[in-house]
């Protein structure tokens, strides 16, 4: 494949940079590097999400990817695969990092149509973009096997035989001296409906970007099944016309992939005039969705996990509430808030407890959690920061206390990405006072 695989926050240099090597500084073709630089300037000027930024490495110009993962595809077809940085920490190389990312993407809203087992198997040997393409093609193959849905549409035409209803006014206008013609309105059964046009357009795009021989072959076979259907010329309008009729459920996955391909719902690398479809995902959002899905399964039935709470604000000013407090996760018992949790996609080092490193924690995050604790827990209870588990961060850090807020404590806990569980030590007792009152049992899974 014409491309390169890197990890989050890696920097890229141009192949013309003297002395740059593929070992300490990955390089891309000059044409691709110049395009990436242009994207940095464009996103900065437009105020878009910063997925790429300009930097320097060893005195050379470079571009650095940020916390977005997925696939960047340059207009010339060169592909840059960006994998989660935690892949370096847990070992297993690029294949394991791809499998981990696919597991996490399945928890992301709007991306739950991935067939996990098949995608993870494919990821072991092919780049992410080919994995996504294969998932789309398999979904379309399922549609073809079940049969393309057609529909009756009303059509007006000047025919040689009477069919349907004769339209008197057009007949007099067009066929006054043509006794062999009939201007009629009739119903015609056709597979030319929005759902099929959208899939046909997505197949055409897929054929242009797929590099895998198997994906190319399958895409051509499926395109043949849609040969009589024109591709959608206005995807956004056709998506608005999509009808989920009875018996159309089997179209769901294929249309979800088609929307991703045609409407570019992920952050883009350029305006639509650029033929550079890319799939990029913010890892903060992916990690939050992954934790939310699996943590909910660890809770006792008496507790519920709420995502993206919005009930409180930081201050009031002249009768108005300002600065909404939006914790990632909130554990509740009935109508009572028990624990506030916030996910952070950052690698900590549990061995660096000195005053300089502070495990790699951010002071701003502590201010944020203090505000959450006061807003949602009235300063009495536990707040939690959740980070991915790595070899350097395998167990909960000693509890943090707020000197001026005696009833509020802060925990920093690892979340194991492979076992999909939040890890707490034997001394960790989140929401202990509340849980003992409700007899809810143990909140978190403890290591055996």
Protein Blocks (a to p, Z undefined) as FASTA:
>chain_A
ZZddddehiacddfklghiafkloccddfklmmmmmmmmmmmmmnopacfbdcddeehia
cddddfbecjdddfkopacddddfklmmngnijmlmmmmmmmmmmmpghilmbcfklmmm
mmmmpcfklmmmmmmmmmmmmmmmnopaddddddddddfbdehjadfklmmmmmmmmmkb
ccdddddddfbdfklmmmmmmmmmmmmmpmbfklmmmmmmmmmmmmmpccdfblmlmmmm
pccdehilmmmmmmmmmmmmmnopaccfbdfklccdcddddfklmmmmmmmmmmmmmpcf
kbccdehiakbcfbdcehiaehiaddfbdcdehjacfbdcddddddddfklmcfklnnop
afklmmmmmmmmmmmnnopacddddddddfklmbccdddddfklmkbccddddddfklop
acddfklcghklmmmmnonojfbdcdZZ
